[in-house]
Amino acid sequence: YISQGLDLGCECYNAAIATIEPSTGQILIYAPNRDVTEIDDARVNGDIDQLNEINQPGSSLKPAIYLTWMDVLGRHPMSTFWDTSPLPIEGTSVSIVNPRGGSGTEGLITAWSGMGGSQNVPAFRAALEAGVDNVIQMAKNLGITTLDQYVDPTFRAHEEVSYGPSIATGGANIRAIDMAYMEATLANMGTM
């Protein structure tokens, strides 16, 4: 697929993919780079295993956020949030952008709708209400190995890494292979 994209003019010089069989945990596909032999082109960096590199997960961590919220607070998919921004937090106001056009708010929505629409405000609220430390523990239970308060998996600045509710919108340090394990664990009804 990467070659097809390049042939069509995509300027995507690198990619990685991992596929895990949920029922067995067996890694079916492990392609850590577009071309592991391409080490001379800095855009490709073929000698770097992109599946083990630390990256921000974007919205892909949201299932763990909502699962934590439901587990800790006894909520369910039809429980509701106010999808409004700015959001007052501890005497300040935080503006959160949702990944859609329009007014930026949908009012009262269900967790089901928030997760299905990858809405940032409800995910942020879920992380805030459930507690970030609980979110981190749930993520670990699902296979994420790089999340700890005050520990930087890139080994650059441990003290500066303190996760807050923005963990719900990509503010975390996670390996792609861990995300594949998390998704396989969810697909296998919570068994890794």
NORKAWO-V416700 format. One record per backbone hydrogen bond with DSSP energy under -1.0 kcal/mol. CO is the residue of the C=O (numbers start at 1). NH is the residue of the N-H. E is the energy in kcal/mol with one decimal. If there is no record, write none. Layout:
CO|NH|E, CO|NH|E
//
This chain:
1|5|-2.3, 2|6|-2.5, 3|7|-2.6, 4|8|-1.5, 5|10|-2.7, 6|9|-1.5, 17|31|-3.0, 19|28|-3.0, 19|29|-1.6, 21|25|-3.2, 26|21|-2.9, 29|19|-2.2, 31|17|-2.1, 32|50|-2.4, 35|38|-1.7, 37|39|-1.4, 38|46|-2.9, 41|44|-1.5, 41|45|-2.5, 45|48|-2.3, 48|50|-1.2, 49|52|-1.4, 51|177|-2.4, 55|174|-2.8, 57|60|-1.8, 59|62|-2.0, 61|65|-1.5, 62|66|-2.6, 63|67|-2.2, 64|68|-2.1, 65|69|-2.3, 66|70|-2.6, 67|71|-2.6, 68|72|-3.2, 69|73|-1.8, 76|79|-2.4, 77|112|-2.7, 79|111|-2.6, 81|109|-2.6, 82|84|-1.4, 83|106|-1.2, 83|107|-1.3, 87|94|-2.8, 89|92|-1.8, 92|89|-2.0, 94|87|-3.6, 98|100|-2.0, 107|83|-3.7, 109|81|-2.8, 110|114|-2.6, 111|115|-3.0, 112|116|-2.6, 113|117|-2.3, 114|119|-2.9, 115|118|-1.3, 119|123|-1.2, 120|124|-2.8, 121|125|-2.7, 122|126|-2.7, 123|127|-2.3, 124|128|-2.3, 125|129|-3.1, 126|130|-2.6, 127|131|-1.7, 131|135|-2.0, 132|136|-2.7, 133|137|-2.1, 134|138|-2.5, 135|139|-2.7, 136|140|-2.3, 137|141|-2.4, 138|142|-1.5, 139|144|-2.7, 140|143|-1.4, 148|151|-1.4, 152|155|-2.2, 158|161|-1.6, 160|162|-1.1, 161|150|-2.8, 164|167|-2.2, 165|168|-2.1, 166|169|-1.7, 166|171|-2.3, 170|172|-2.2, 174|55|-2.5, 175|179|-1.6, 176|180|-2.0, 177|181|-1.9, 178|182|-2.6, 179|183|-2.6, 180|184|-2.2, 181|185|-2.6, 182|186|-2.5, 183|187|-2.4, 184|188|-1.3, 185|190|-2.7, 186|189|-1.5, 188|191|-1.1
//
